[in-house]
């Protein structure tokens, strides 16, 4: 992952650069396909504004936070980006599954009615049941031309 750090109206110290790189390297554990990261830090009066833009395969993720402490603002942005990456990874994994795979992995459960009445009149809850519906395919008509 390539990291670009920009700080408006000030220089980026080595300790700040190391801090940013160490925090952003944690994101690779959650999503391996990060192409690059662009961090912009700016002073607006007494507040510090941090913007992080990540380019991942096919997507762009953005986070912005404003605080009086620069490192606190950066940490909050990284947390927001981390949550967005987890959500994106979950969406990609769910879309990649077929309905049968989703059912077998437990992500798709189709349940029958909630209760069953026995002869004695007692009510017992049923276990969720996985069901698959087969599609009926009509044969094509053959024309002799």
Residue frames as qw, qx, qy, qz and C-alpha x, y, z in Angstrom:
[[0.000, 0.890, 0.455, 0.000, 0.00, 0.00, 0.00],
 [0.403, 0.316, -0.006, 0.859, 1.31, 3.40, -0.95],
 [0.276, -0.779, -0.468, 0.313, 0.72, 6.15, 1.65],
 [0.290, 0.491, 0.090, 0.817, 0.75, 9.86, 0.80],
 [0.353, -0.671, -0.479, 0.443, 0.73, 12.32, 3.71],
 [0.210, 0.554, 0.165, 0.789, -0.02, 16.01, 3.14],
 [0.329, -0.644, -0.484, 0.492, -0.09, 18.64, 5.86],
 [0.216, 0.789, 0.251, 0.517, -1.23, 22.13, 4.94],
 [0.122, -0.889, 0.132, -0.421, 0.61, 25.11, 6.48],
 [0.561, -0.658, 0.492, -0.107, 3.06, 22.88, 8.40],
 [0.360, 0.472, -0.798, -0.106, 5.66, 20.16, 7.95],
 [0.936, -0.202, -0.189, -0.219, 5.17, 16.48, 8.66],
 [0.276, -0.686, 0.655, -0.155, 7.55, 15.30, 11.37],
 [0.388, 0.269, -0.877, -0.094, 9.13, 11.85, 11.24],
 [0.138, 0.051, 0.865, -0.479, 7.31, 10.74, 14.40],
 [0.568, 0.368, 0.254, -0.691, 3.95, 11.77, 12.91],
 [0.569, 0.426, -0.558, -0.429, 4.80, 10.01, 9.63],
 [0.199, 0.166, -0.956, 0.137, 5.70, 6.80, 11.52],
 [0.331, 0.177, 0.673, -0.637, 2.50, 7.05, 13.57],
 [0.629, 0.411, -0.053, -0.658, 0.33, 7.44, 10.47],
 [0.508, 0.372, -0.733, -0.257, 2.02, 4.55, 8.66],
 [0.026, 0.081, -0.946, 0.313, 1.71, 2.21, 11.67],
 [0.456, 0.277, 0.525, -0.663, -2.00, 2.96, 12.11],
 [0.645, 0.458, -0.213, -0.573, -2.79, 2.57, 8.41],
 [0.300, 0.335, -0.885, -0.118, -0.87, -0.70, 8.17],
 [0.323, 0.063, 0.823, -0.463, -3.39, -2.19, 10.62],
 [0.635, 0.400, 0.099, -0.654, -6.12, -1.72, 7.99],
 [0.444, 0.405, -0.726, -0.333, -4.43, -4.25, 5.69],
 [0.117, -0.062, 0.955, -0.266, -5.30, -7.00, 8.20],
 [0.479, 0.401, 0.567, -0.536, -9.01, -6.39, 7.55],
 [0.689, 0.680, 0.200, -0.154, -8.83, -5.83, 3.80],
 [0.689, -0.267, 0.420, 0.527, -5.81, -6.90, 1.75],
 [0.510, 0.501, 0.489, 0.500, -6.74, -5.17, -1.51],
 [0.088, -0.926, -0.111, 0.351, -5.91, -1.58, -0.47],
 [0.682, 0.562, 0.104, 0.457, -4.14, 0.16, -3.35],
 [0.377, 0.276, -0.230, 0.854, -3.18, 3.46, -1.75],
 [0.314, -0.761, -0.503, 0.264, -4.03, 5.90, 1.02],
 [0.252, 0.511, 0.021, 0.821, -4.00, 9.69, 0.97],
 [0.419, -0.644, -0.504, 0.396, -3.98, 11.55, 4.30],
 [0.167, 0.615, 0.076, 0.767, -4.57, 15.31, 4.43],
 [0.440, -0.560, -0.498, 0.494, -4.08, 17.25, 7.68],
 [0.135, 0.603, 0.172, 0.767, -5.08, 20.89, 8.04],
 [0.200, -0.308, -0.533, 0.762, -5.38, 23.54, 10.75],
 [0.113, -0.632, -0.459, -0.614, -8.67, 25.42, 10.89],
 [0.382, -0.760, 0.101, -0.516, -8.37, 27.86, 13.75],
 [0.398, -0.532, 0.671, -0.328, -7.87, 25.86, 16.94],
 [0.896, 0.062, 0.372, -0.234, -9.13, 22.64, 15.38],
 [0.131, -0.406, 0.814, 0.394, -7.18, 20.02, 13.44],
 [0.809, 0.349, 0.079, -0.467, -8.93, 18.47, 10.44],
 [0.283, -0.324, 0.867, 0.253, -7.89, 15.04, 9.14],
 [0.786, 0.389, -0.035, -0.480, -9.14, 13.52, 5.88],
 [0.385, -0.290, 0.852, 0.203, -8.30, 9.99, 4.78],
 [0.749, 0.435, -0.128, -0.483, -9.07, 8.65, 1.31],
 [0.507, -0.256, 0.812, 0.138, -8.42, 4.98, 0.55],
 [0.637, 0.394, -0.409, -0.522, -8.51, 3.45, -2.89],
 [0.561, -0.141, 0.812, -0.083, -9.36, -0.22, -2.80],
 [0.127, 0.022, 0.841, 0.526, -10.07, -2.50, -5.73],
 [0.074, -0.493, -0.738, -0.455, -13.17, -1.03, -7.36],
 [0.331, -0.835, -0.438, -0.032, -14.06, 1.37, -4.52],
 [0.263, 0.447, -0.276, 0.810, -12.99, 4.58, -2.85],
 [0.529, -0.637, -0.540, 0.150, -13.49, 5.12, 0.90],
 [0.162, 0.566, -0.126, 0.799, -13.40, 8.54, 2.57],
 [0.529, -0.646, -0.499, 0.232, -13.40, 9.73, 6.17],
 [0.183, 0.573, -0.123, 0.789, -13.08, 13.21, 7.68],
 [0.567, -0.652, -0.470, 0.179, -12.90, 14.27, 11.33],
 [0.128, 0.712, -0.154, 0.673, -12.21, 17.49, 13.19],
 [0.720, -0.580, -0.326, 0.194, -10.77, 17.74, 16.72],
 [0.155, -0.958, 0.236, -0.050, -8.48, 19.90, 18.83],
 [0.542, -0.511, 0.643, 0.176, -5.92, 17.08, 18.96],
 [0.451, 0.538, -0.549, -0.454, -4.35, 15.96, 15.68],
 [0.120, 0.204, -0.972, -0.007, -3.66, 12.36, 16.69],
 [0.368, 0.271, 0.741, -0.492, -7.14, 11.94, 18.21],
 [0.571, 0.555, -0.020, -0.604, -8.69, 13.17, 14.95],
 [0.366, 0.452, -0.760, -0.291, -6.49, 10.77, 12.97],
 [0.109, -0.047, 0.966, -0.229, -7.38, 7.81, 15.24],
 [0.507, 0.403, 0.500, -0.575, -11.09, 8.53, 14.83],
 [0.546, 0.567, -0.335, -0.518, -10.71, 8.66, 11.04],
 [0.199, 0.326, -0.919, -0.096, -8.87, 5.32, 11.04],
 [0.301, 0.146, 0.850, -0.407, -11.65, 3.77, 13.14],
 [0.579, 0.521, 0.185, -0.599, -14.29, 5.04, 10.70],
 [0.453, 0.538, -0.605, -0.373, -12.32, 3.73, 7.72],
 [0.032, -0.193, 0.973, -0.121, -11.86, 0.37, 9.45],
 [0.470, 0.316, 0.662, -0.490, -15.62, 0.04, 9.98],
 [0.585, 0.599, -0.116, -0.535, -16.28, 0.94, 6.34],
 [0.277, 0.461, -0.817, -0.207, -13.74, -1.68, 5.18],
 [0.237, 0.013, 0.934, -0.266, -15.37, -4.39, 7.30],
 [0.559, 0.485, 0.395, -0.544, -18.78, -3.47, 5.86],
 [0.495, 0.620, -0.413, -0.446, -17.42, -3.50, 2.29],
 [0.083, 0.328, -0.940, -0.047, -15.73, -6.86, 2.79],
 [0.393, 0.199, 0.807, -0.393, -18.98, -8.34, 4.15],
 [0.592, 0.580, 0.101, -0.550, -20.95, -7.05, 1.16],
 [0.381, 0.561, -0.660, -0.323, -18.45, -8.49, -1.28],
 [0.076, -0.160, 0.977, -0.117, -18.48, -11.88, 0.45],
 [0.498, 0.345, 0.632, -0.484, -22.30, -12.01, 0.54],
 [0.579, 0.617, -0.131, -0.517, -22.60, -11.16, -3.15],
 [0.223, 0.492, -0.815, -0.211, -20.10, -13.85, -4.07],
 [0.304, -0.008, 0.922, -0.240, -22.18, -16.64, -2.49],
 [0.369, -0.192, -0.688, -0.595, -24.86, -18.51, -4.39],
 [0.640, -0.415, 0.032, -0.646, -28.12, -19.17, -2.55],
 [0.932, -0.132, -0.336, 0.001, -27.10, -22.78, -1.83],
 [0.574, 0.222, -0.447, 0.649, -23.71, -21.71, -0.44],
 [0.192, -0.445, 0.238, -0.842, -25.35, -19.03, 1.69],
 [0.817, -0.350, -0.122, -0.441, -27.81, -21.57, 3.10],
 [0.894, -0.023, -0.376, 0.244, -25.07, -24.07, 3.86],
 [0.399, 0.288, -0.397, 0.775, -22.94, -21.42, 5.56],
 [0.264, -0.547, -0.671, 0.426, -25.89, -20.40, 7.75],
 [0.059, -0.178, 0.017, 0.982, -26.34, -16.93, 6.23],
 [0.485, -0.062, -0.364, -0.792, -29.70, -17.81, 4.72],
 [0.060, 0.133, 0.941, -0.306, -32.26, -19.51, 6.92],
 [0.474, -0.205, -0.383, -0.766, -35.81, -20.02, 5.78],
 [0.147, -0.034, 0.847, -0.509, -37.99, -21.03, 8.67],
 [0.265, -0.414, -0.813, -0.313, -41.27, -22.85, 8.83],
 [0.427, -0.729, -0.202, -0.495, -44.12, -21.62, 11.07],
 [0.022, -0.611, 0.565, -0.554, -42.89, -20.78, 14.57],
 [0.456, -0.229, 0.705, -0.493, -44.92, -23.28, 16.59],
 [0.445, -0.002, -0.828, -0.341, -46.35, -26.77, 16.23],
 [0.633, -0.268, 0.304, -0.660, -49.47, -27.96, 18.05],
 [0.161, 0.137, -0.977, -0.004, -49.35, -31.56, 19.23],
 [0.468, -0.393, -0.725, -0.318, -52.29, -33.79, 20.19],
 [0.434, -0.458, -0.615, 0.473, -52.01, -32.92, 23.89],
 [0.014, -0.946, -0.292, -0.141, -52.37, -29.23, 23.12],
 [0.524, -0.657, 0.116, 0.530, -48.84, -28.23, 24.11],
 [0.477, 0.877, -0.050, 0.030, -46.90, -25.81, 21.95],
 [0.739, -0.373, 0.279, 0.487, -43.24, -26.44, 21.06],
 [0.212, 0.831, -0.267, -0.438, -41.02, -24.16, 18.96],
 [0.917, 0.346, 0.143, 0.140, -39.65, -25.60, 15.75],
 [0.543, -0.406, 0.356, 0.643, -36.03, -25.54, 14.64],
 [0.351, 0.699, -0.220, -0.583, -35.32, -23.39, 11.55],
 [0.802, 0.197, 0.548, 0.135, -35.51, -25.49, 8.41],
 [0.047, -0.498, 0.500, 0.707, -33.36, -24.94, 5.34],
 [0.683, 0.473, 0.546, -0.111, -35.37, -25.35, 2.17],
 [0.148, -0.310, 0.555, 0.757, -34.40, -25.18, -1.47],
 [0.630, 0.559, 0.331, -0.425, -36.84, -24.46, -4.24],
 [0.468, -0.031, 0.688, 0.554, -36.17, -26.06, -7.59],
 [0.339, 0.492, -0.123, -0.792, -37.05, -24.09, -10.66],
 [0.708, 0.340, 0.618, -0.014, -39.22, -25.80, -13.22],
 [0.016, -0.445, 0.514, 0.733, -37.88, -25.55, -16.76],
 [0.741, 0.468, 0.323, -0.358, -40.36, -25.90, -19.59],
 [0.625, 0.003, 0.599, 0.501, -39.10, -27.77, -22.66],
 [0.147, 0.503, -0.250, -0.814, -38.62, -25.64, -25.74],
 [0.764, 0.479, 0.366, -0.229, -40.82, -26.27, -28.74],
 [0.406, -0.254, 0.636, 0.605, -38.96, -27.49, -31.79],
 [0.569, 0.682, 0.122, -0.443, -39.93, -26.09, -35.12],
 [0.703, 0.020, 0.578, 0.414, -38.89, -27.76, -38.29],
 [0.395, 0.877, 0.031, -0.271, -37.91, -25.10, -40.78]]
